[in-house]
């Protein structure tokens, strides 16, 4: 019993130390640009092991040197409630859990084929940043809980403007392509500050599946989504 209590205490202390480490890193990001993310390092390792060589494009640019068109396009496409919420869209998560519960019931009844574990929710820009900056890619309840903790820490310690700046400089836009500047130069041969509204919208609609859309630049779906996003961008407010 004493041994179990000791191990439980050590596990609790390790958990608290990990949270303090994460919070300290996030607080430092208020003044220091993060050089890489956990997700980027995992992708770099995968590219290096693929045998195709490590192709890496990333260049940090300040918030003011990123086109407002791209900022509006990304917020409109990825998280149109970005300025209003505290990092988590609770209603979207509730709806996602209800949808997952219905799918699980249908699988149990044999009406649809099982697709394995599903842990999904409405993912805000802040949540995506928390996941990519500091967490691994597995989809478990424990990792999702840690994502929520880090999301709230990001919202408390950083401004919305800083969160969006870090996100835009680190989000994946293709195989080995990270950040707005690299994406603008890779797809449009110009700097991120020079992007037009149409170019920005096209980049934004790639974000859910950038590697797939990188291979299908003539996709009709991509073109239709770009037109739809262009119609909404003008109403989007920026931090």
ZIRA-V552800 format. One line per field, one symbol per residue. psi: psi as a letter, one per 40 degrees, with the letter a starting at -180 (. if undefined). Layout:
psi=???
//
This chain:
psi=ddddddddddddddddddddddddddddedehhhdiidddddddddddeeeeihhhhhhhiideehhdddddddddddgeededifdhgdddddddddddddddddddeediiheaihgiihhidddddddddeiieigidddddddddddddddddiidddddddddeeihfihehhiddddddddefiideehiddddddddedddgdddddegdehdddddddddddddddehii.
//
